[in-house]
Every structure is written in C-alpha cells, then in structure tokens.
C-alpha cells in the first residue's frame, strides 16, 4: 500500500499488525513505520493565492496600450455613478 501511496490505509493496517505483535522490538519498528505513514498522509499546507503578478502585468499592458487611467476609469461607462 505504501508503494501505491495509500498511506492512510497502510497506517491502519500497521495498527492491526501492531496489535498482534509480541516482541517489543517489532512493536517499536511497526510503530515507527505507522508514524511515517501518518506523516506522509498529511496534506501539504494550502498556499494562499497571490494575484499581485497578474495585477502588475495588467497595469503594464494598459500603459503600453495607452489606456491606463487611475481607478480603472477607462473601463467605466460614462454618465453612470456607482
């Protein structure tokens, strides 16, 4: 199961094996193997989305096109107030 990256299943299976084990050395080895599976089963921390690069690229493009205006005024309909 570990070879297929099924770490949660492997950890639960190691627990079953641990319950049937008589030797203390084997129990320690199995417990460490189970702990390793539990660590590998954790999901990586989710990264915050960062749109700073996209915003910067949009501003540069607007300047190159000659349509850059403060506050996005180039994209507002004239005569309407928000």
ABEGO torsion letter per residue (X at the ends): XAAAGBAAAAAAAAAAAAAABABAAAAAAAAAAAAAAAAAABBBBBBBBBAAAAAAAAAAAAAAAGABBBGGAAABBBGBBX
